[in-house]
Amino acid sequence: MTKTSPQPSRPETDQLTYEQARDELVAVVAELESGQASLAQAMTLWQRGEALAERCQSLLEEARAAVAAQIEAEAQPEA
């Protein structure tokens, strides 16, 4: 009986930078689009992709808020 090697562990999405999450998401999409994954693998990939997309969205929202706060702070007249 042959054993399948376990997938290498991937960091939790909340530990990834935007660039890391985006790059992994691109790889997940490419793998799904290749059509080579089994149904079980495709479901795992899809779930990982959803988590990565949520991470990217969260980081983008944080960046937008930081930019908006900076713009607002700069627009305030100095006392």
Buried (B, 14 or more C-beta within 10 A) or exposed (E): EEEEEEEEEEEEBEEBEBEBBBEBBEBBBEBBEEEEBEEEEBEBBBEBBEBBBEBBEBBEEEEEEEEEEEEEEEEEEEE
